[in-house]
Amino acid sequence: MIPISQGRSRRATLAGAVCALLVTGTALTGCSEDPDEGTNGVGRLSADEIQGRAQKAATAAGTVRLHGTVVAGERTYTLDMRLKGQGAVGSLSAKGRRSVCCGSTTSCI
């Protein structure tokens, strides 16, 4: 019989335990709940399907509101616009300055 050192035995035990945890974790991951549960389900769609649905909804809408903050590089823009077929009303803010837009030709003040 070949003697096995305690260090080698510990490493083998540790490696076996790590493998068992990985296999168990992988198996349990497959049993986890639906990651899209409680959402609108858009996360399951392809990019083309999302684009098609968005275009259809925008075409059917009488008005569209764009509201939010966009960070581009080191600049931050805050947008709050209501758009409809005949014009737009809203504001755009950047660097502490705010522009208000309104009218059928979207002239800014």
Backbone as CSV, one residue per row, in Angstrom:
resi,resn,N_x,N_y,N_z,CA_x,CA_y,CA_z,C_x,C_y,C_z
1,MET,0.843,-1.163,0.000,0.000,0.000,0.000,0.893,1.232,0.000
2,ILE,0.497,2.236,-0.780,1.278,3.465,-0.866,0.711,4.459,0.135
3,PRO,1.572,5.016,0.986,1.070,5.987,1.966,0.673,7.297,1.271
4,ILE,-0.443,7.891,1.720,-0.911,9.175,1.185,-0.732,10.222,2.272
5,SER,-0.090,11.330,1.913,0.142,12.379,2.909,-1.177,13.049,3.272
6,GLN,-1.225,13.619,4.489,-2.437,14.292,4.950,-2.740,15.521,4.095
7,GLY,-1.704,16.229,3.651,-1.910,17.414,2.814,-2.611,17.061,1.508
8,ARG,-2.169,15.966,0.906,-2.775,15.534,-0.355,-4.210,15.075,-0.122
9,SER,-4.444,14.406,0.974,-5.782,13.937,1.309,-6.727,15.120,1.525
10,ARG,-6.249,16.148,2.210,-7.076,17.341,2.452,-7.408,18.048,1.135
11,ARG,-6.406,18.158,0.255,-6.642,18.814,-1.038,-7.673,18.035,-1.851
12,ALA,-7.565,16.711,-1.826,-8.516,15.881,-2.569,-9.926,16.034,-1.995
13,THR,-10.026,16.076,-0.668,-11.326,16.252,-0.016,-11.913,17.614,-0.362
14,LEU,-11.075,18.650,-0.310,-11.522,20.004,-0.635,-11.975,20.089,-2.094
15,ALA,-11.199,19.499,-2.990,-11.564,19.508,-4.409,-12.890,18.787,-4.628
16,GLY,-13.083,17.677,-3.943,-14.340,16.937,-4.055,-15.519,17.751,-3.541
17,ALA,-15.312,18.454,-2.426,-16.378,19.281,-1.861,-16.740,20.424,-2.805
18,VAL,-15.728,21.058,-3.388,-15.977,22.153,-4.335,-16.749,21.639,-5.541
19,CYS,-16.357,20.495,-6.072,-17.073,19.907,-7.211,-18.525,19.604,-6.854
20,ALA,-18.741,19.054,-5.672,-20.102,18.738,-5.237,-20.944,20.005,-5.136
21,LEU,-20.371,21.080,-4.598,-21.100,22.345,-4.496,-21.427,22.907,-5.875
22,LEU,-20.472,22.825,-6.797,-20.716,23.331,-8.147,-21.830,22.558,-8.836
23,VAL,-21.803,21.244,-8.708,-22.837,20.421,-9.335,-24.190,20.712,-8.703
24,THR,-24.242,20.810,-7.382,-25.489,21.109,-6.685,-26.004,22.476,-7.089
25,GLY,-25.126,23.461,-7.137,-25.525,24.815,-7.534,-26.057,24.852,-8.945
26,THR,-25.420,24.144,-9.843,-25.873,24.099,-11.234,-27.233,23.431,-11.322
27,ALA,-27.427,22.357,-10.599,-28.706,21.651,-10.626,-29.812,22.523,-10.050
28,LEU,-29.529,23.217,-8.957,-30.545,24.059,-8.336,-30.855,25.284,-9.179
29,THR,-29.887,25.786,-9.924,-30.125,26.931,-10.791,-31.184,26.594,-11.826
30,GLY,-31.169,25.396,-12.331,-32.166,24.970,-13.300,-33.558,24.895,-12.707
31,CYS,-33.677,24.805,-11.392,-34.969,24.712,-10.727,-35.459,26.066,-10.228
32,SER,-34.708,27.126,-10.468,-35.084,28.423,-9.918,-36.338,28.952,-10.596
33,GLU,-36.934,29.957,-9.965,-38.148,30.558,-10.489,-37.865,31.311,-11.783
34,ASP,-38.920,31.658,-12.486,-38.831,32.400,-13.739,-38.244,33.787,-13.477
35,PRO,-37.113,34.142,-14.112,-36.501,35.450,-13.877,-37.344,36.602,-14.415
36,ASP,-38.287,36.327,-15.319,-39.151,37.369,-15.869,-40.479,37.484,-15.132
37,GLU,-40.655,36.704,-14.070,-41.902,36.738,-13.328,-42.117,38.136,-12.758
38,GLY,-43.324,38.653,-12.919,-43.647,39.975,-12.397,-43.267,41.110,-13.336
39,THR,-42.756,40.789,-14.522,-42.407,41.824,-15.495,-43.416,41.779,-16.637
40,ASN,-43.246,42.663,-17.603,-44.155,42.681,-18.748,-43.785,41.648,-19.807
41,GLY,-42.733,40.872,-19.587,-42.351,39.804,-20.497,-41.515,40.233,-21.686
42,VAL,-41.203,41.509,-21.785,-40.423,41.997,-22.923,-39.026,41.385,-22.926
43,GLY,-38.495,41.035,-21.777,-37.165,40.449,-21.689,-37.026,39.135,-22.437
44,ARG,-38.133,38.482,-22.708,-38.104,37.205,-23.437,-38.119,37.394,-24.953
45,LEU,-38.420,38.601,-25.410,-38.577,38.851,-26.843,-37.249,39.160,-27.514
46,SER,-37.211,38.933,-28.818,-36.022,39.307,-29.592,-36.042,40.820,-29.815
47,ALA,-34.915,41.371,-30.215,-34.827,42.812,-30.472,-35.809,43.228,-31.566
48,ASP,-35.945,42.414,-32.605,-36.876,42.731,-33.694,-38.323,42.751,-33.211
49,GLU,-38.673,41.805,-32.330,-40.034,41.774,-31.788,-40.302,43.001,-30.921
50,ILE,-39.329,43.397,-30.114,-39.483,44.581,-29.264,-39.660,45.821,-30.136
51,GLN,-38.829,45.961,-31.153,-38.923,47.114,-32.048,-40.282,47.150,-32.747
52,GLY,-40.747,46.016,-33.228,-42.045,45.951,-33.901,-43.185,46.362,-32.989
53,ARG,-43.176,45.859,-31.768,-44.217,46.216,-30.805,-44.168,47.698,-30.451
54,ALA,-42.956,48.230,-30.276,-42.812,49.649,-29.939,-43.320,50.531,-31.077
55,GLN,-42.991,50.184,-32.314,-43.462,50.962,-33.465,-44.980,50.904,-33.589
56,LYS,-45.554,49.735,-33.374,-47.002,49.574,-33.453,-47.688,50.413,-32.375
57,ALA,-47.168,50.381,-31.155,-47.753,51.156,-30.058,-47.618,52.656,-30.306
58,ALA,-46.467,53.094,-30.809,-46.256,54.521,-31.076,-47.178,55.010,-32.185
59,THR,-47.392,54.191,-33.203,-48.278,54.564,-34.304,-49.723,54.675,-33.826
60,ALA,-50.135,53.788,-32.939,-51.506,53.769,-32.439,-51.774,54.859,-31.400
61,ALA,-50.741,55.378,-30.770,-50.914,56.361,-29.701,-51.233,57.738,-30.269
62,GLY,-52.144,58.450,-29.606,-52.437,59.819,-29.999,-51.314,60.757,-29.611
63,THR,-50.709,60.485,-28.486,-49.566,61.273,-28.013,-48.532,60.329,-27.421
64,VAL,-47.312,60.818,-27.335,-46.220,60.049,-26.737,-45.501,60.959,-25.761
65,ARG,-45.199,60.467,-24.581,-44.427,61.233,-23.607,-43.043,60.616,-23.468
66,LEU,-42.038,61.451,-23.622,-40.652,61.051,-23.388,-40.207,61.763,-22.128
67,HIS,-39.845,61.009,-21.120,-39.470,61.607,-19.842,-38.340,60.789,-19.238
68,GLY,-37.262,61.460,-18.861,-36.174,60.739,-18.219,-34.874,61.496,-18.281
69,THR,-33.837,60.833,-17.846,-32.503,61.412,-17.809,-31.573,60.545,-18.640
70,VAL,-30.759,61.203,-19.445,-29.801,60.507,-20.299,-28.411,61.012,-19.950
71,VAL,-27.469,60.102,-19.755,-26.080,60.468,-19.505,-25.285,60.091,-20.744
72,ALA,-24.620,61.083,-21.326,-23.795,60.866,-22.512,-22.419,61.445,-22.228
73,GLY,-21.457,60.567,-22.059,-20.119,61.034,-21.683,-20.172,61.629,-20.288
74,GLU,-19.767,62.866,-20.170,-19.795,63.545,-18.871,-20.988,64.482,-18.743
75,ARG,-21.877,64.478,-19.716,-23.035,65.369,-19.703,-24.301,64.604,-19.339
76,THR,-25.182,65.296,-18.614,-26.464,64.735,-18.231,-27.568,65.608,-18.814
77,TYR,-28.528,64.979,-19.461,-29.656,65.679,-20.060,-30.938,65.164,-19.422
78,THR,-31.845,66.083,-19.087,-33.144,65.705,-18.566,-34.189,66.130,-19.588
79,LEU,-35.034,65.205,-19.971,-35.996,65.416,-21.041,-37.399,65.162,-20.517
80,ASP,-38.326,66.057,-20.847,-39.741,65.853,-20.541,-40.536,66.434,-21.705
81,MET,-40.912,65.594,-22.641,-41.595,66.040,-23.862,-42.888,65.260,-24.062
82,ARG,-43.887,65.958,-24.588,-45.129,65.330,-25.034,-45.238,65.612,-26.528
83,LEU,-45.270,64.562,-27.304,-45.282,64.685,-28.761,-46.603,64.176,-29.316
84,LYS,-47.128,64.882,-30.312,-48.310,64.405,-31.021,-48.162,64.790,-32.484
85,GLY,-49.052,64.345,-33.313,-48.944,64.554,-34.747,-48.803,66.005,-35.166
86,GLN,-49.393,66.924,-34.418,-49.385,68.335,-34.799,-48.311,69.156,-34.105
87,GLY,-47.521,68.594,-33.222,-46.489,69.378,-32.554,-45.986,68.725,-31.288
88,ALA,-45.320,69.551,-30.483,-44.708,69.042,-29.257,-44.710,70.124,-28.185
89,VAL,-44.691,69.687,-26.937,-44.575,70.570,-25.784,-43.649,69.878,-24.807
90,GLY,-42.732,70.641,-24.209,-41.876,70.028,-23.209,-40.635,70.825,-22.931
91,SER,-39.698,70.179,-22.256,-38.458,70.857,-21.886,-37.272,69.906,-21.978
92,LEU,-36.107,70.525,-22.157,-34.838,69.815,-22.182,-33.885,70.592,-21.295
93,SER,-33.276,69.927,-20.321,-32.345,70.583,-19.402,-30.971,69.947,-19.504
94,ALA,-29.947,70.820,-19.469,-28.563,70.356,-19.479,-27.702,71.429,-18.834
95,LYS,-26.765,71.013,-18.004,-25.845,71.923,-17.324,-26.578,73.053,-16.602
96,GLY,-27.693,72.737,-15.961,-28.433,73.733,-15.204,-29.255,74.686,-16.053
97,ARG,-29.242,74.544,-17.353,-30.022,75.394,-18.245,-31.201,74.594,-18.772
98,ARG,-32.331,75.278,-18.886,-33.544,74.596,-19.317,-34.113,75.296,-20.544
99,SER,-34.419,74.527,-21.569,-35.078,75.045,-22.768,-36.495,74.509,-22.797
100,VAL,-37.447,75.398,-23.014,-38.842,75.003,-23.113,-39.226,75.035,-24.581
101,CYS,-39.813,73.955,-25.055,-40.188,73.839,-26.462,-41.697,73.707,-26.582
102,CYS,-42.262,74.372,-27.575,-43.696,74.241,-27.802,-44.028,74.660,-29.229
103,GLY,-45.186,74.250,-29.709,-45.665,74.678,-31.010,-45.544,73.618,-32.079
104,SER,-46.158,73.910,-33.222,-46.156,72.944,-34.312,-44.800,72.876,-35.005
105,THR,-44.010,73.939,-34.906,-42.674,73.919,-35.499,-41.606,73.683,-34.448
106,THR,-42.035,73.458,-33.214,-41.142,73.187,-32.093,-40.092,74.286,-31.940
107,SER,-40.561,75.512,-31.791,-39.643,76.618,-31.518,-39.328,76.637,-30.035
108,CYS,-38.085,76.816,-29.690,-37.669,76.795,-28.291,-37.492,78.207,-27.760
109,ILE,-37.861,78.373,-26.514,-37.721,79.665,-25.836,-36.457,79.649,-24.999
